[in-house]
Structure formats: structure tokens, C-alpha cells
Amino acid sequence: MSSKHIDLLDFSELPSAVYFRYADFDAHEYAAPHRHPWGTLEYAAHGVLHMDVEGSRFMSPPQYAVWVPPQIEHSFYSHQPVNYRAVCLAPKVCADLPSRACTLAISDILKAILKDFAARDVKIPEQSADQRLAQVLVDQLQRAPVHECYLPYASSTGLLGILEALQAEPGDNRPLSEWAARIHVSERTLARQFVRELGMSFGEWRQRLRFLAAIEALDSQRSIQEIAFDMGYSTGSAFIAMFQRQAGCTPEQYRRSHLENRKV
């Protein structure tokens, strides 16, 4: 399937200090590498945001957003349909936000404000009540827990090869010992490498990958049971428990909510 280019904002500067953008992207839409003088919070209310920011890969589910500071080159791509939300912040508003691209955990308050503004199509908060909400949103962003990346990638060749193999087949249940043998290191050495390079264990990284893959799979017609097996789970209940821990809702609730949002 061919990819479709996404139109970018053509401002030289923002029309307000805090500006909101909303879009529903279909599968295989992309924004070519670009930069602008304002900072942007890139967020997927549903779906998974795949971004490249200055050569680093970022993928964020709906509990997280990618923060891109002013003048930082970035691009993104939708593997599956995405309910896209962006908060554009003038440079002066970015002063108390991270100076490097990163992943920010999104609070329930922040999610609720974004959902409300999107439902009312508020791009520029002009009413005093909306201006107060926008200020609360900025305050929430300044306090949001910072993560380097929800699903980090490795720089070393051996580890990168393992991550790419898992990404191609998220349901691969091979234990760490087999992956270690594949790149000719001990299981203990590989376990340490995961923590050192990725900041998390092999099990945590694979679970995050499966969660992201599950979000995209839920956009298909496949049953929850089929998706569970595809993700390497022997039972649907184990998959549902993992998804609920990560998303705060069951796969069926997520799917239903996604369909409702797509109708709006």
C-alpha cells in the first residue's frame, strides 16, 4: 500500500502561545522530517505513534506522549489508524520543559483536557475557562514524569538484531538463554546488556513491545483470543491481564472506545 503525506502546519510562528491540533490518520500516512520554532507534544489518543526524532526511534502508546523541543528535526508514520493530538507551545512556554526529546507520562487530567478540547475542536483557547484549562495542561506537562523512551532501542549490533527479530515476531517466546546463545554471550551478560543499554529487563522490553503490537492488532477484525496467541500468550486471560495493567482497560474496552472515537 502506498503512503500518504500529511500536511504540516504552515505558520512561521504560532497564532497563540498554546495551540492544539487534532487529526485522524489512516494507516500508512507520514510526515517527512521537519522542524519548527515551537515545541510540540505529540500524542496518540488511540493507536501507536511511531516517530523518528534526530535519528532516535520513539513509539508511544496512549499513556505516553513524545515531547519534541523547538528546532528539533522529527518525522512520524502511522502503521495503523491513529487518533492524533498535538499541543504546540511557543518557545517561551517551553522554558520549563525538557530540552531534549523524550517520552512524557500523560496524567488523567491531561488526557481529559485533550479529550475535551478535541471534542469541541478548540485549537486556540480563547474563552477564559479554556485559557485556564490550557494553563493547567502546561502545568501538568511541566510535572509529567520523564522517560527516555517507552520502547528504547539498542546501539550495539548483537542486541539490535535481537530487538528487530522480536519486533518482526512479537509472539516469539524464546527465553533469554536462547537469544544469548544466538549472539554467543552468556545469559547473564545479555541480561546485564538489556539493563545497561535499554534501562529495563528483557521481559519488560518484550512486554512493552507486545502491548504496542496489541494496540495495533486491535484495529483489525481478529478476535481477542487470536491476538493473544499472536502475542505469545497461551491463554486469553493472561493477555487481557497484561493489557489491562498497561492500558488501564481491557482490550475489548480499548477497541470499543477506539471505534467510538473514530466515529466522532
C-alpha positions, -999 to 999 in steps of 0.1 A, spaced: 0 0 0 13 35 -9 19 60 19 2 94 20 19 125 31 5 145 60 2 183 56 22 202 82 13 235 99 24 263 76 28 290 103 61 308 107 50 313 143 21 300 164 -12 321 164 -12 316 202 12 306 229 -6 272 232 -21 258 200 -39 225 196 -40 203 166 -62 172 160 -64 146 132 -74 111 124 -46 95 104 -53 63 84 -27 36 81 4 44 61 3 82 65 36 101 72 52 134 79 86 138 63 115 151 85 108 187 95 115 212 123 98 243 136 104 271 161 79 259 186 79 228 208 53 200 203 37 174 224 29 145 200 2 122 214 -20 94 201 -53 91 219 -57 57 202 -31 38 182 6 39 185 27 69 174 59 59 155 84 88 154 120 94 145 135 123 164 170 133 154 178 97 144 162 81 176 131 60 173 102 67 196 70 47 199 43 58 223 10 42 234 -19 64 247 -4 66 283 26 85 270 34 113 246 66 123 228 79 157 236 98 174 208 116 207 218 118 237 194 140 234 163 145 196 167 141 176 135 114 149 136 91 128 114 63 103 121 45 74 104 12 56 111 14 18 107 -23 16 117 -50 43 122 -42 69 148 -62 95 167 -36 122 167 -34 151 191 -7 177 192 0 206 217 22 232 201 40 255 226 56 288 219 94 289 228 88 310 260 63 283 272 90 256 266 115 270 291 105 247 319 101 216 298 129 192 288 155 205 264 159 170 248 133 149 230 118 124 254 87 105 264 63 120 290 38 101 310 3 115 304 -18 121 335 -56 115 336 -61 153 340 -40 160 309 -58 133 289 -92 147 300 -83 182 289 -71 170 255 -102 149 250 -125 178 259 -106 203 236 -106 177 207 -144 171 212 -150 209 210 -123 214 183 -106 240 204 -74 250 185 -68 284 202 -81 286 238 -99 320 236 -126 317 263 -113 324 298 -123 289 310 -104 273 282 -74 295 289 -74 283 325 -76 247 313 -47 253 289 -26 266 318 -34 235 338 -23 214 309 10 233 307 15 228 345 8 191 341 33 188 313 60 205 334 54 179 362 50 149 339 74 120 347 101 119 320 111 87 303 139 84 277 116 64 255 87 39 261 103 13 238 141 22 236 164 7 210 199 -5 213 231 7 197 251 -25 198 248 -48 168 240 -80 187 213 -66 209 198 -46 180 195 -78 160 175 -94 189 152 -64 192 145 -63 154 138 -101 154 113 -97 183 97 -67 166 91 -88 135 76 -115 156 63 -102 190 49 -136 199 83 -153 198 86 -169 232 122 -180 231 138 -175 265 167 -151 271 192 -181 272 184 -189 235 188 -153 224 221 -152 243 234 -183 225 224 -167 192 248 -138 197 274 -160 215 273 -145 250 261 -158 284 226 -153 295 238 -132 324 259 -110 301 228 -104 278 206 -97 308 230 -70 320 233 -56 285 195 -51 284 195 -32 316 226 -12 307 216 -2 271 178 -1 275 172 7 311 149 -24 316 150 -61 316 144 -84 286 110 -94 300 99 -58 305 111 -48 269 93 -77 253 61 -70 273 61 -33 262 66 -45 226 37 -68 228 15 -41 243 23 -18 214 17 -46 188 -16 -55 205 -28 -19 203 -22 -20 165 -37 -55 162 -69 -44 179 -77 -22 149 -82 -55 129 -111 -78 129 -92 -106 147 -107 -119 180 -90 -111 213 -81 -148 216 -64 -147 182 -44 -116 191 -34 -132 225 -20 -162 207 -2 -139 181 14 -121 210 28 -153 225 2 -158 253 -11 -193 259 -44 -180 273 -66 -151 265 -69 -142 302 -31 -138 306 -31 -114 276 -61 -94 290 -44 -91 324 -12 -77 308 -31 -53 286 -52 -40 315 -21 -34 336 -6 -14 308 -37 4 295 -60 6 325 -88 -10 304 -94 -44 288 -86 -50 251 -123 -51 243 -129 -18 261 -100 -2 243 -113 -15 209 -148 -2 216 -135 32 227 -114 34 196 -143 27 173 -164 54 191 -136 79 187 -133 71 150 -170 79 146 -167 114 161 
